[in-house]
């Protein structure tokens, strides 16, 4: 009998949908894993449908997103590997903080409370949203030039960047950005977790040096904070890669490393 392989749950980021995981999902399934890539709540449907009616995302916040994935994970027969990108990486960190999952991988995760770094490139990415308080409970769409700067700034030609925008970009709920951006000034912030939780499942944080949306220094700072506990936390950095980790050329190396790391730590915990 072949050895059972752990299920993988993929959590997409802001301004994206599960479609952004299409390459990773197929690659992991080819290796014998069951792979789930659920949408954020209220984001079920294809990219084109969400673009037509973004108002359903108005007011969607971090806790609602995390609770949504927690219900999915708790319904599974065994703890899965959780992988998340960008805001999905933050969701992954919050899920493992709840003790969920066999292992977690946060790829360019949005800031948890306590991360103080805010590099200029990141400010440029979020400024169109956070500069106007009236955006708080609305959905916001990046323009093609903004998406290119924030997601596909390197490793992709202009035509590839345009194709990525057309295929993957959707409006995103602004509330999650306000919650993350103001967390260090907010008691009981939605992005806060227990930095001293020793029984947290193993977590890999991945940073990318050419990332404008979540610069590598931000990812590294999060890993350093999370490593205050005795739980397993490791940091891996990729040079020259942009924020669009799941789709930019060379994504296979990142996917394979993330999978190998997570499977190894899952096995070490004795989880089937």
MARPAGU-938665 format. One line per 5 residues: number of its first residue (from 1); for each residue y negated, z negated, x negated of N, C-alpha, C. Coordinates in Angstrom, 2 decimals, decimal comma, padded with zeros to 5 digits. Example, Ala and Ser with C-alpha at 12.3 -4.5 7.8 and 13.67 -1.06 7.14 Angstrom:
BEGIN
1) 005,69/-007,80/-013,19/004,50/-007,80/-012,30/003,30/-007,80/-013,20 ~ 002,25/-007,08/-012,85/001,06/-007,14/-013,67/-000,03/-007,87/-012,90
***
This chain:
BEGIN
1) 001,20/000,00/-000,85/000,00/000,00/000,00/-001,25/000,00/-000,89 ~ -002,20/000,86/-000,58/-003,42/000,92/-001,36/-004,30/-000,29/-001,09 ~ -005,06/-000,70/-002,08/-005,92/-001,86/-001,96/-007,08/-001,57/-001,02 ~ -007,34/-002,53/-000,13/-008,44/-002,36/000,81/-009,77/-002,42/000,06 ~ -010,67/-001,51/000,38/-011,97/-001,48/-000,26/-013,03/-002,06/000,67
6) -013,98/-002,78/000,10/-014,98/-003,43/000,95/-015,85/-002,44/001,70 ~ -016,23/-002,82/002,90/-017,19/-002,05/003,69/-018,57/-002,17/003,03 ~ -019,36/-001,13/003,19/-020,72/-001,11/002,64/-021,71/-000,92/003,79 ~ -022,74/-001,74/003,82/-023,81/-001,61/004,80/-025,08/-001,20/004,04 ~ -025,65/-000,06/004,41/-026,85/000,47/003,77/-028,07/000,23/004,66
11) -029,13/-000,30/004,08/-030,34/-000,64/004,82/-031,49/000,22/004,30 ~ -032,00/001,09/005,14/-033,06/002,00/004,69/-034,40/001,29/004,61 ~ -035,37/001,97/004,02/-036,69/001,40/003,80/-037,73/001,86/004,80 ~ -038,94/001,38/004,60/-040,08/001,77/005,44/-040,41/003,23/005,22 ~ -040,80/003,91/006,30/-041,16/005,33/006,30/-039,94/006,23/006,08
16) -038,75/005,66/006,27/-037,50/006,41/006,13/-036,57/006,02/007,26 ~ -035,43/006,70/007,35/-034,39/006,41/008,32/-033,05/006,41/007,59 ~ -031,94/006,14/008,31/-030,62/006,20/007,65/-030,33/007,55/007,01 ~ -031,01/008,60/007,44/-030,79/009,91/006,83/-031,06/009,89/005,33 ~ -031,93/008,98/004,89/-032,25/008,90/003,46/-031,05/008,50/002,61
21) -030,01/007,95/003,26/-028,81/007,52/002,55/-027,70/008,58/002,57 ~ -027,96/009,76/003,07/-026,87/010,70/003,33/-026,02/010,98/002,10 ~ -026,64/011,12/000,93/-025,87/011,37/-000,28/-025,02/010,19/-000,69 ~ -025,61/009,00/-000,66/-024,88/007,79/-001,03/-023,74/007,53/-000,06 ~ -023,99/007,70/001,23/-022,94/007,44/002,23/-021,74/008,35/001,99
26) -021,99/009,63/001,80/-020,89/010,56/001,57/-020,15/010,23/000,27 ~ -020,90/009,86/-000,77/-020,28/009,56/-002,07/-019,39/008,32/-001,98 ~ -019,86/007,30/-001,29/-019,08/006,07/-001,16/-017,86/006,29/-000,26 ~ -018,03/007,08/000,78/-016,89/007,38/001,66/-015,82/008,17/000,90 ~ -016,23/009,05/000,03/-015,26/009,79/-000,78/-014,45/008,87/-001,68
31) -014,99/007,71/-001,97/-014,29/006,72/-002,80/-013,50/005,74/-001,97 ~ -013,39/006,00/-000,68/-012,51/005,21/000,18/-013,15/004,05/000,89 ~ -014,47/003,93/000,85/-015,16/002,84/001,53/-015,57/003,23/002,93 ~ -015,49/002,29/003,86/-016,16/002,48/005,15/-017,64/002,18/004,91 ~ -018,51/003,07/005,35/-019,94/002,92/005,09/-020,70/002,96/006,40
36) -021,48/001,92/006,64/-022,35/001,86/007,81/-023,80/001,99/007,34 ~ -024,56/002,80/008,02/-025,98/002,96/007,70/-026,78/002,85/009,00 ~ -026,87/001,65/009,56/-027,57/001,49/010,84/-029,08/001,65/010,66 ~ -029,72/002,11/011,72/-031,18/002,20/011,73/-031,78/000,83/011,99 ~ -033,04/000,67/011,58/-033,79/-000,50/012,00/-033,83/-000,53/013,54
41) -034,00/-001,71/014,13/-034,13/-001,75/015,58/-035,30/-000,89/016,04 ~ -035,12/-000,22/017,16/-036,10/000,68/017,77/-036,21/002,01/017,02 ~ -035,40/002,20/015,97/-035,49/003,44/015,19/-034,22/004,29/015,31 ~ -033,42/004,01/016,33/-032,26/004,84/016,57/-032,73/006,25/016,95 ~ -032,00/007,23/016,50/-032,41/008,61/016,78/-032,76/009,33/015,49
46) -032,93/010,62/015,61/-033,19/011,44/014,44/-034,67/011,37/014,02 ~ -034,92/011,83/012,82/-036,27/011,82/012,25/-037,26/012,47/013,20 ~ -036,90/013,62/013,72/-037,81/014,39/014,57/-038,17/013,62/015,85 ~ -037,21/012,88/016,40/-037,45/012,11/017,61/-038,41/010,96/017,34 ~ -038,24/010,29/016,21/-039,12/009,17/015,87/-040,55/009,67/015,64
51) -040,69/010,82/015,03/-042,02/011,39/014,82/-042,72/011,67/016,15 ~ -041,94/012,07/017,16/-042,53/012,41/018,46/-043,01/011,17/019,20 ~ -042,35/010,03/019,00/-042,69/008,83/019,76/-042,70/007,60/018,86 ~ -043,65/007,51/017,92/-043,68/006,37/017,00/-044,14/005,07/017,64 ~ -044,69/005,13/018,84/-045,22/003,92/019,46/-044,15/002,87/019,72
56) -042,87/003,28/019,77/-041,80/002,30/019,99/-041,71/001,31/018,83 ~ -042,33/001,66/017,68/-042,28/000,79/016,50/-043,41/-000,22/016,46 ~ -044,35/-000,11/017,37/-045,52/-000,99/017,36/-045,08/-002,45/017,40 ~ -045,54/-003,24/016,42/-045,26/-004,66/016,41/-043,93/-005,07/015,81 ~ -043,13/-004,11/015,37/-041,83/-004,45/014,77/-042,05/-005,21/013,47
61) -041,39/-006,37/013,35/-041,61/-007,23/012,20/-040,35/-007,49/011,39 ~ -040,53/-008,16/010,27/-039,46/-008,39/009,32/-038,30/-009,16/009,94 ~ -038,59/-010,26/010,64/-037,51/-011,09/011,18/-036,67/-010,33/012,19 ~ -037,29/-009,52/013,02/-036,52/-008,72/013,98/-035,58/-007,77/013,27 ~ -036,04/-007,18/012,17/-035,19/-006,26/011,40/-034,03/-007,01/010,76
66) -034,32/-008,16/010,15/-033,26/-008,93/009,49/-032,25/-009,43/010,50 ~ -032,71/-009,94/011,63/-031,79/-010,42/012,68/-030,88/-009,30/013,16 ~ -031,42/-008,11/013,28/-030,66/-006,94/013,73/-029,49/-006,67/012,78 ~ -029,77/-006,64/011,49/-028,69/-006,39/010,52/-027,73/-007,57/010,42 ~ -028,24/-008,78/010,60/-027,37/-009,95/010,55/-026,32/-009,89/011,66
71) -026,71/-009,46/012,85/-025,74/-009,34/013,95/-024,67/-008,31/013,62 ~ -025,08/-007,20/013,04/-024,12/-006,16/012,67/-023,13/-006,68/011,63 ~ -023,64/-007,38/010,63/-022,79/-007,87/009,54/-021,84/-008,96/010,03 ~ -022,32/-009,84/010,86/-021,47/-010,93/011,36/-020,34/-010,41/012,24 ~ -020,50/-009,23/012,82/-019,47/-008,66/013,68/-018,36/-007,98/012,89
76) -018,53/-007,81/011,60/-017,52/-007,14/010,78/-016,38/-008,10/010,45 ~ -015,17/-007,57/010,22/-014,02/-008,44/009,96/-014,07/-009,15/008,61 ~ -014,83/-008,62/007,65/-014,96/-009,24/006,33/-016,38/-009,01/005,82 ~ -016,86/-009,89/004,96/-018,22/-009,72/004,43/-018,35/-008,39/003,69 ~ -019,36/-007,61/004,00/-019,53/-006,31/003,34/-020,42/-006,40/002,11
81) -020,44/-005,34/001,34/-021,47/-005,14/000,34/-022,72/-004,66/001,08 ~ -023,87/-005,25/000,77/-025,13/-004,85/001,41/-026,01/-004,21/000,35 ~ -026,47/-002,99/000,62/-027,40/-002,32/-000,28/-028,63/-001,91/000,51 ~ -029,80/-002,22/-000,03/-031,04/-001,86/000,66/-032,07/-001,31/-000,29 ~ -032,88/-000,41/000,23/-033,92/000,24/-000,57/-035,30/-000,12/-000,04
86) -036,22/-000,49/-000,93/-037,60/-000,76/-000,58/-037,68/-001,92/000,40 ~ -038,21/-001,74/001,60/-038,18/-002,83/002,56/-036,75/-003,18/002,94 ~ -035,85/-002,21/002,85/-034,44/-002,50/003,04/-033,89/-003,38/001,93 ~ -034,48/-003,28/000,73/-034,10/-004,18/-000,35/-034,54/-005,61/-000,06 ~ -035,75/-005,75/000,48/-036,21/-007,07/000,91/-035,30/-007,62/002,01
91) -034,94/-006,78/002,97/-034,02/-007,21/004,04/-032,70/-007,67/003,43 ~ -032,20/-006,94/002,43/-030,96/-007,32/001,76/-031,09/-008,70/001,13 ~ -032,20/-008,96/000,46/-032,41/-010,27/-000,17/-032,46/-011,38/000,88 ~ -033,07/-011,10/002,02/-033,13/-012,11/003,08/-031,77/-012,32/003,72 ~ -030,96/-011,28/003,81/-029,62/-011,41/004,37/-028,72/-012,24/003,46
96) -028,74/-011,97/002,16/-027,90/-012,76/001,26/-028,41/-014,20/001,19 ~ -029,72/-014,40/001,40/-030,25/-015,76/001,46/-029,67/-016,53/002,64 ~ -029,28/-015,80/003,68/-028,60/-016,43/004,82/-027,11/-016,62/004,56 ~ -026,65/-016,23/003,38/-025,24/-016,35/003,05/-024,39/-015,20/003,53 ~ -025,02/-014,12/003,94/-024,29/-012,98/004,48/-023,96/-011,98/003,38
101) -022,84/-011,29/003,55/-022,43/-010,26/002,60/-021,58/-010,81/001,48 ~ -020,80/-009,92/000,87/-020,00/-010,27/-000,29/-020,82/-010,16/-001,57 ~ -021,74/-009,21/-001,60/-022,65/-008,99/-002,71/-023,79/-008,13/-002,20 ~ -024,93/-008,21/-002,86/-026,09/-007,44/-002,42/-026,70/-006,66/-003,56 ~ -027,31/-005,52/-003,21/-028,05/-004,71/-004,16/-029,41/-004,39/-003,54
106) -030,47/-004,83/-004,19/-031,82/-004,54/-003,72/-032,47/-003,52/-004,63 ~ -032,74/-002,34/-004,13/-033,29/-001,24/-004,92/-034,78/-001,15/-004,67 ~ -035,58/-001,38/-005,70/-037,04/-001,41/-005,56/-037,44/-002,22/-004,32 ~ -037,01/-003,48/-004,25/-037,25/-004,25/-003,03/-038,72/-004,62/-002,85 ~ -039,19/-004,53/-001,62/-040,54/-005,01/-001,30/-040,63/-006,49/-001,62
111) -041,85/-006,98/-001,83/-042,06/-008,34/-002,32/-041,52/-009,42/-001,40 ~ -040,77/-010,35/-001,99/-040,51/-011,61/-001,32/-041,71/-012,52/-001,55 ~ -041,83/-013,56/-000,74/-042,90/-014,53/-000,95/-042,72/-015,17/-002,32 ~ -043,79/-015,25/-003,08/-043,73/-015,84/-004,40/-043,95/-014,83/-005,51 ~ -043,73/-013,55/-005,22/-044,03/-012,50/-006,19/-045,53/-012,24/-006,13
116) -046,20/-012,43/-007,24/-047,66/-012,35/-007,26/-048,19/-011,03/-007,80 ~ -047,34/-010,25/-008,40/-047,79/-008,99/-009,01/-048,16/-007,98/-007,93 ~ -049,27/-007,29/-008,13/-049,70/-006,23/-007,23/-050,36/-005,14/-008,08 ~ -049,55/-004,30/-008,72/-050,09/-003,29/-009,63/-050,96/-002,27/-008,91 ~ -051,88/-001,62/-009,62/-052,79/-000,65/-009,01/-052,08/000,46/-008,23
121) -050,96/000,97/-008,75/-050,25/002,04/-008,05/-049,77/001,56/-006,68 ~ -049,32/000,32/-006,62/-048,85/-000,23/-005,35/-050,01/-000,43/-004,38 ~ -051,13/-000,87/-004,89/-052,32/-001,02/-004,05/-052,70/000,32/-003,43 ~ -052,64/001,37/-004,23/-052,97/002,71/-003,72/-052,02/003,12/-002,60 ~ -050,75/002,75/-002,71/-049,76/003,12/-001,69/-050,03/002,41/-000,37
126) -050,30/001,10/-000,41/-050,41/000,33/000,83/-051,83/000,25/001,37 ~ -052,83/000,65/000,57/-054,23/000,51/001,00/-054,54/001,21/002,32 ~ -054,04/002,44/002,57/-054,36/003,08/003,85/-053,94/002,26/005,06 ~ -052,93/001,42/004,91/-052,48/000,57/006,02/-053,24/-000,74/006,03 ~ -053,21/-001,47/004,91/-053,74/-002,83/004,88/-055,26/-002,89/004,91
131) -055,93/-001,79/004,62/-057,39/-001,79/004,62/-057,98/-001,88/006,02 ~ -057,17/-001,67/007,02/-057,66/-001,71/008,40/-056,82/-002,70/009,22 ~ -057,33/-003,89/009,50/-056,57/-004,88/010,26/-056,11/-004,38/011,63 ~ -056,79/-003,38/012,17/-056,39/-002,83/013,47/-055,04/-002,14/013,41 ~ -054,56/-001,86/012,21/-053,25/-001,21/012,05/-052,08/-002,16/012,27
136) -052,33/-003,45/012,29/-051,27/-004,44/012,17/-050,09/-004,20/013,11 ~ -050,35/-003,91/014,35/-049,27/-003,74/015,32/-049,07/-002,28/015,72 ~ -049,45/-001,38/014,82/-049,28/000,04/015,07/-048,23/000,64/014,13 ~ -047,89/001,89/014,36/-047,06/002,65/013,43/-047,97/003,60/012,65 ~ -047,63/003,83/011,41/-048,49/004,61/010,52/-047,65/005,67/009,82
141) -048,17/006,90/009,79/-047,48/008,01/009,11/-048,18/008,34/007,80 ~ -047,41/008,48/006,74/-047,97/008,95/005,48/-048,20/010,46/005,57 ~ -049,31/010,91/005,00/-049,53/012,35/004,85/-048,63/012,88/003,73 ~ -048,36/014,17/003,71/-047,50/014,71/002,65/-047,93/014,32/001,24 ~ -049,25/014,36/000,97/-049,73/013,99/-000,36/-049,49/012,51/-000,64
146) -049,63/011,67/000,38/-049,36/010,24/000,20/-047,88/009,98/-000,04 ~ -047,04/010,68/000,70/-045,59/010,53/000,52/-045,19/010,97/-000,89 ~ -045,80/012,07/-001,36/-045,49/012,56/-002,70/-045,88/011,52/-003,75 ~ -047,05/010,93/-003,62/-047,48/009,91/-004,58/-046,57/008,68/-004,51 ~ -046,21/008,27/-003,31/-045,51/007,01/-003,12/-044,00/007,10/-003,33
151) -043,42/008,30/-003,09/-041,96/008,42/-003,11/-041,43/009,42/-004,13 ~ -042,08/010,56/-004,27/-041,47/011,68/-005,02/-042,36/012,15/-006,16 ~ -043,04/011,20/-006,81/-044,07/011,56/-007,80/-043,50/012,13/-009,09 ~ -042,24/011,92/-009,38/-041,64/012,46/-010,60/-040,28/013,06/-010,29 ~ -039,79/013,83/-011,21/-038,44/014,39/-011,15/-038,24/015,41/-010,05
156) -039,29/015,72/-009,30/-039,14/016,66/-008,19/-040,29/017,67/-008,22 ~ -039,98/018,93/-008,00/-041,02/019,95/-007,92/-041,80/019,77/-006,62 ~ -042,94/020,47/-006,51/-043,73/020,40/-005,28/-042,91/020,85/-004,08 ~ -042,12/021,89/-004,25/-041,29/022,37/-003,14/-040,25/021,33/-002,75 ~ -039,65/020,68/-003,75/-038,65/019,65/-003,45/-039,31/018,46/-002,76
161) -040,50/018,09/-003,21/-041,22/016,98/-002,59/-041,56/017,30/-001,14 ~ -042,01/018,52/-000,88/-042,33/018,94/000,49/-041,08/018,92/001,36 ~ -039,98/019,40/000,81/-038,72/019,42/001,57/-038,26/018,00/001,88 ~ -038,45/017,08/000,92/-038,07/015,69/001,15/-038,92/015,08/002,25 ~ -040,21/015,38/002,24/-041,10/014,87/003,29/-040,65/015,38/004,66
166) -040,38/016,66/004,75/-040,00/017,24/006,03/-038,67/016,68/006,54 ~ -037,77/016,40/005,64/-036,44/015,96/006,04/-036,35/014,45/006,31 ~ -037,14/013,65/005,59/-036,91/012,20/005,62/-038,06/011,36/006,15 ~ -039,30/011,78/006,01/-040,44/010,90/006,30/-040,63/010,68/007,79 ~ -040,86/009,43/008,17/-041,16/009,07/009,56/-042,29/008,03/009,57
171) -042,94/007,83/010,71/-043,90/006,73/010,82/-043,18/005,39/010,59 ~ -043,92/004,42/010,10/-043,36/003,09/009,87/-044,19/002,02/010,53 ~ -043,57/000,92/010,93/-044,31/-000,18/011,56/-045,17/-000,91/010,53 ~ -046,44/-000,99/010,79/-047,37/-001,59/009,83/-047,18/-003,10/009,71 ~ -046,66/-003,72/010,75/-046,57/-005,19/010,74/-045,78/-005,70/009,55
176) -044,72/-004,99/009,15/-043,91/-005,49/008,03/-044,73/-005,50/006,74 ~ -045,62/-004,52/006,58/-046,48/-004,49/005,40/-047,47/-005,66/005,40 ~ -048,05/-005,94/006,55/-048,96/-007,08/006,64/-048,23/-008,39/006,37 ~ -047,00/-008,50/006,86/-046,24/-009,73/006,63/-045,93/-009,93/005,15 ~ -045,54/-008,86/004,47/-045,24/-008,95/003,04/-046,52/-009,15/002,23
181) -047,57/-008,40/002,60/-048,81/-008,46/001,83/-049,52/-009,80/001,92 ~ -049,36/-010,51/003,03/-050,06/-011,79/003,24/-049,14/-012,99/003,10 ~ -047,90/-012,76/002,66/-046,90/-013,83/002,64/-047,31/-015,02/001,79 ~ -047,94/-014,76/000,65/-048,30/-015,86/-000,25/-049,41/-016,74/000,30 ~ -050,01/-016,31/001,41/-051,06/-017,10/002,06/-050,60/-017,60/003,44
186) -049,31/-017,40/003,75/-048,80/-017,69/005,08/-047,70/-018,74/005,03 ~ -047,91/-019,91/005,65/-046,82/-020,89/005,73/-045,64/-020,31/006,52 ~ -044,44/-020,62/006,08/-043,23/-020,15/006,77/-043,23/-018,63/006,94 ~ -043,63/-017,94/005,91/-043,70/-016,48/005,96/-042,31/-015,88/006,20 ~ -042,31/-014,74/006,89/-041,05/-014,07/007,20/-040,32/-013,58/005,96
191) -041,04/-013,42/004,86/-040,44/-012,91/003,63/-040,08/-014,03/002,65 ~ -040,14/-015,28/003,09/-039,80/-016,41/002,23/-038,30/-016,65/002,25 ~ -037,77/-017,04/001,09/-036,36/-017,44/001,04/-036,22/-018,64/000,11 ~ -035,03/-019,17/000,05/-034,76/-020,38/-000,74/-034,45/-019,98/-002,18 ~ -035,41/-020,16/-003,05/-035,26/-019,72/-004,44/-034,28/-020,60/-005,21
196) -033,84/-021,69/-004,62/-032,91/-022,59/-005,31/-031,55/-022,63/-004,62 ~ -031,25/-021,60/-003,87/-029,98/-021,54/-003,13/-028,86/-021,11/-004,09 ~ -028,02/-022,07/-004,46/-027,00/-021,81/-005,48/-025,78/-021,05/-004,96 ~ -025,56/-021,07/-003,65/-024,37/-020,40/-003,09/-024,70/-019,04/-002,49 ~ -025,83/-018,48/-002,88/-026,18/-017,14/-002,43/-025,20/-016,12/-003,01
201) -024,77/-015,11/-002,23/-023,90/-014,07/-002,79/-024,57/-013,38/-003,97 ~ -023,77/-012,84/-004,89/-024,33/-012,16/-006,07/-025,30/-011,04/-005,67 ~ -026,36/-010,91/-006,46/-027,41/-009,95/-006,13/-027,81/-009,16/-007,37 ~ -027,84/-007,84/-007,23/-028,36/-006,95/-008,26/-029,70/-006,40/-007,78 ~ -030,73/-006,53/-008,60/-032,05/-005,96/-008,30/-032,27/-004,78/-009,24
206) -032,62/-003,64/-008,66/-032,84/-002,42/-009,44/-034,31/-002,04/-009,38 ~ -034,90/-001,78/-010,55/-036,28/-001,32/-010,63/-036,35/000,05/-011,26 ~ -037,44/000,76/-010,97/-037,65/002,11/-011,50/-039,02/002,20/-012,14 ~ -039,08/002,67/-013,40/-040,34/002,58/-014,15/-041,43/003,53/-013,67 ~ -041,07/004,58/-012,94/-042,08/005,52/-012,44/-042,34/005,31/-010,94
211) -041,91/004,18/-010,42/-042,05/003,86/-009,00/-043,49/003,42/-008,72 ~ -044,18/004,11/-007,81/-045,54/003,73/-007,43/-045,56/002,73/-006,28 ~ -044,57/002,80/-005,40/-044,58/001,94/-004,22/-044,16/000,52/-004,54 ~ -043,09/000,36/-005,30/-042,66/-000,95/-005,80/-042,43/-000,80/-007,30 ~ -043,48/-000,92/-008,09/-043,33/-000,74/-009,54/-042,26/-001,66/-010,13
216) -041,69/-001,23/-011,24/-040,60/-001,98/-011,85/-040,99/-003,43/-012,15 ~ -042,25/-003,66/-012,50/-042,67/-005,03/-012,80/-042,54/-005,94/-011,59 ~ -042,70/-005,37/-010,39/-042,55/-006,15/-009,15/-041,09/-006,48/-008,91 ~ -040,21/-005,49/-009,11/-038,78/-005,73/-008,95/-038,29/-006,77/-009,95 ~ -038,76/-006,65/-011,18/-038,34/-007,59/-012,23/-038,83/-009,01/-011,91
221) -040,04/-009,12/-011,39/-040,57/-010,44/-011,02/-039,74/-011,08/-009,91 ~ -039,29/-010,27/-008,96/-038,45/-010,79/-007,88/-037,13/-011,31/-008,44 ~ -036,52/-010,53/-009,34/-035,25/-010,95/-009,93/-035,42/-012,26/-010,70 ~ -036,53/-012,39/-011,40/-036,79/-013,61/-012,16/-036,93/-014,81/-011,24 ~ -037,63/-014,64/-010,12/-037,76/-015,73/-009,15/-036,40/-016,13/-008,58
226) -035,63/-015,12/-008,18/-034,34/-015,37/-007,56/-033,36/-016,00/-008,53 ~ -033,53/-015,77/-009,82/-032,64/-016,32/-010,84/-032,89/-017,80/-011,11 ~ -033,84/-018,39/-010,40/-034,06/-019,84/-010,56/-032,86/-020,63/-010,08 ~ -032,09/-020,07/-009,17/-030,89/-020,74/-008,68/-029,73/-020,47/-009,63 ~ -028,59/-021,08/-009,33/-027,38/-020,86/-010,12/-026,59/-019,66/-009,62
231) -027,07/-019,04/-008,55/-026,38/-017,85/-008,02/-026,52/-016,70/-009,02 ~ -025,59/-015,75/-008,94/-025,60/-014,59/-009,83/-026,74/-013,65/-009,42 ~ -027,66/-013,40/-010,33/-028,74/-012,44/-010,11/-028,89/-011,63/-011,40 ~ -028,82/-010,32/-011,28/-028,99/-009,45/-012,43/-030,05/-008,39/-012,13 ~ -030,66/-007,89/-013,18/-031,70/-006,88/-013,05/-031,33/-005,65/-013,87
236) -031,46/-004,49/-013,25/-031,20/-003,21/-013,92/-032,41/-002,32/-013,74 ~ -032,86/-001,68/-014,82/-034,04/-000,84/-014,74/-033,73/000,58/-015,18 ~ -034,27/001,55/-014,43/-034,08/002,96/-014,75/-035,42/003,57/-015,15 ~ -035,43/004,21/-016,27/-036,66/004,80/-016,79/-036,96/006,14/-016,12 ~ -038,22/006,33/-015,78/-038,68/007,62/-015,28/-038,28/007,96/-013,86
241) -037,73/007,01/-013,12/-037,31/007,31/-011,75/-038,38/006,86/-010,76 ~ -038,57/007,63/-009,66/-039,57/007,29/-008,65/-039,00/006,37/-007,58 ~ -039,80/006,14/-006,55/-039,37/005,25/-005,47/-038,24/005,85/-004,64 ~ -038,20/007,16/-004,54/-037,19/007,81/-003,70/-035,83/007,81/-004,41 ~ -035,34/006,61/-004,67/-034,14/006,42/-005,48/-032,93/007,13/-004,91
246) -032,80/007,10/-003,60/-031,58/007,62/-002,99/-031,50/009,14/-003,02 ~ -032,64/009,82/-003,24/-032,61/011,28/-003,15/-033,12/012,02/-004,35 ~ -033,88/011,38/-005,24/-034,40/012,07/-006,41/-033,26/012,46/-007,34 ~ -033,38/013,58/-008,03/-032,31/014,04/-008,92/-031,83/012,93/-009,85 ~ -030,52/012,85/-010,00/-029,92/011,81/-010,82/-029,54/010,57/-010,04
251) -029,65/010,62/-008,71/-029,33/009,46/-007,89/-027,88/009,02/-008,03 ~ -027,01/009,95/-008,41/-025,59/009,61/-008,50/-025,33/008,49/-009,51 ~ -026,05/008,50/-010,64/-025,88/007,45/-011,65/-026,23/006,09/-011,08 ~ -027,33/006,04/-010,34/-027,77/004,78/-009,74/-026,76/004,31/-008,71 ~ -026,31/005,22/-007,86/-025,35/004,87/-006,82/-024,05/004,34/-007,42
256) -023,56/005,00/-008,45/-022,29/004,60/-009,06/-022,41/003,24/-009,73 ~ -023,54/002,99/-010,39/-023,73/001,68/-011,02/-023,81/000,58/-009,96 ~ -024,58/000,83/-008,89/-024,71/-000,16/-007,82/-023,36/-000,47/-007,20 ~ -022,58/000,57/-006,93/-021,28/000,37/-006,31/-020,34/-000,39/-007,24 ~ -020,26/000,04/-008,50/-019,37/-000,63/-009,44/-019,71/-002,10/-009,61
261) -021,01/-002,40/-009,72/-021,44/-003,79/-009,87/-021,05/-004,60/-008,64 ~ -021,33/-004,07/-007,47/-021,08/-004,82/-006,24/-019,59/-005,02/-006,00 ~ -018,79/-004,00/-006,24/-017,33/-004,13/-006,05/-016,77/-005,16/-007,01 ~ -017,21/-005,12/-008,26/-016,70/-006,08/-009,25/-017,00/-007,52/-008,84 ~ -018,22/-007,76/-008,39/-018,58/-009,13/-008,00/-017,94/-009,54/-006,68
266) -017,69/-008,58/-005,82/-016,95/-008,88/-004,59/-015,54/-009,33/-004,92 ~ -014,88/-008,59/-005,82/-013,52/-008,93/-006,22/-013,47/-010,31/-006,91 ~ -014,47/-010,57/-007,73/-014,51/-011,85/-008,44/-014,62/-013,02/-007,48 ~ -015,20/-012,79/-006,33/-015,31/-013,84/-005,31/-014,06/-013,93/-004,45 ~ -013,10/-013,03/-004,67/-011,86/-013,06/-003,91/-012,01/-012,55/-002,50
271) -013,02/-011,69/-002,27/-013,24/-011,13/-000,93/-012,59/-009,77/-000,87 ~ -011,74/-009,53/000,13/-011,03/-008,24/000,18/-011,96/-007,09/000,55
***
